């Protein structure tokens, strides 16, 4: 029969220390994993807050067209409901190509600097009949106070644009 030799196998306290060390390493690994997940969650929330703050001004800038059917004028309206001005404002509205049934630019109007407004402002009257309701919502592009470039497409979606402002 084999005898228990503490010199070979260690004492009970040696075994207890070894098991406690392994348990501490596992607990540290689990804690590190939870800390990493919490950091990633906080980083995501911070980015969402930054994006929301960045969009705050741009979401309050809109333009639209009103039609006067009596004399076929098109009124171009603008509203900057933010607390800050916008720069490089351009408004374009589309017509429909008779050849290909595709949208084509009819007018691009550049207005430059636009201060905040407490009510909508009529910017221009354009003498041009439009073929369909597709043209009622113009495309709008501008630069906000944080020097970010924005485009609101004909469907009303707001997009942040890097670099040059496309249409």
N, C-alpha and C positions, 0 to 999 in steps of 0.2 A: 504494500500500500504506500501511496505517495503522501508525504508529509507536507504541510503548508510551511514554507520557509519565507519569513518576512524579508529576508535579505534578497531573495529572488523576486517575489511577488509584490513586495511593498506592504506597508501597514494599512490599516483601515483608513487612517487619516490621509495617507498618500492617495488612496483610491478616491476618497471623498474630495480631495483637492483637485484631482484630475477630472472627475465628473463635473464639479462646479466650474472649472475652467472651460470645459467644452460647452456647458450650458451658457456661460457668460459670453463666449464667442458667438454662439447661435443667437442669443438675445441681442447682441450688438449688431449682427447682420440683419436681423429682423427690424431693429430700430433704424438702421441706416436705410433699409428699403422703404420704410414708412416716411422717413425724412425726405428721401428723394421724391416720392410720390407727392408729398405735401409741397415741396419746392416747385415741382412741375405744375401742380394745380395753381399755386400762387402766381407763377410766371404766366400761365394762361389767363388768369383773371386780370393781371396787370395789363397784358396786351389787349384784352377786350376793353378795359377801361380807357387805355390810350386810344384805341380805334374809335370808341364811342365819343371821346372828347374831340378827336380829330374831325369826326363827321358832324359834330354838333352845329357848327356854323353852316356847313355846306347843305345840310338837310333843310335849312330855313331859307334857301334861295330857290325861287321858282320863276318860271315865265310861261305865258300862255298866249293864245291868239283868240280874239273875238272877231266875229264876222258881221259886217253891216251889209245885209243883202240888198238894201235899197240902192246903194251906189257901189257895191262890190269892193268896198274897202276892207282891209284887214288891220285891226288894231293889235299892236304888240304890247302886252302888259308884263310887268316885272314886279316882284316883291322880294325884298331882302329883310326877312323878319329876324335876323340875328342882331347882335349888338355891335357888330363890326362891319366895315365896308368890304366889298369885293372889288377885284381889279380884273382887267382884261376880259370883261364880259362880252361874249359873242352869242348871238341868237340866230339860229338857222331853222328855217322850216322847209319842208319837202313838198314836192308835187309828185305826180305820177307820170312817168314817161309814157307817151302814147304808143311808142314802138314796142317796148318790152314790159310794160306794166310793172316797172320797178321804180322805187323812190329816187328822185333826183333833186338836188338842191335848187330851190327857187330864189331864196334870198339868204344872205348872211349879213347880219347887221352887227357892227362893232360899236360898243358903247363905252369901253374903257372902265373908268372908276364909277362905282355905284355905292353911295352911302346907305346905311340902314334906313328903312322906311317903316312907318307905323301903319301904312295902308298901301295897297297896290298903286303903281304909277304906270301911266301909259307912256311908253317910250317912243313909239312911232306909229304912223299910219301908212300902210303899204297899199298901193293901188294894184292889186293883182288878184283875180279870182282863183280860188282853189278848187280842185276837182272833187275832193272827197274829204271825209271826216278824219282820215289818217293824218292830215296836216294840222289838225287842231293843236296838237302838243308839239312844240318845237324842240329841237335839240339845243341845249344850253351848255356853254363851257365858260369857266371862270377860274380865277386864282383867289384863294381865301387869304385871310390875315396871317395865317401860319405859312404862307407861300406854297401851299399845296394846290395842285391843279386838279380840277374836277370837271366831269362831263355828266350831264343828265341827258340820257338818251330819249328818243321819241316815245318810249314806253314808260318814262318817268324814273327809270333806275339811275341811281347815283353811283358813279364809279370814280375812284381815285386813280389818277393817271400819273405815271412817272415820266419826267421829261417833258417833251413838247405836247401841246394840247391837240389831239387829233379830232377830226370830225367824222 
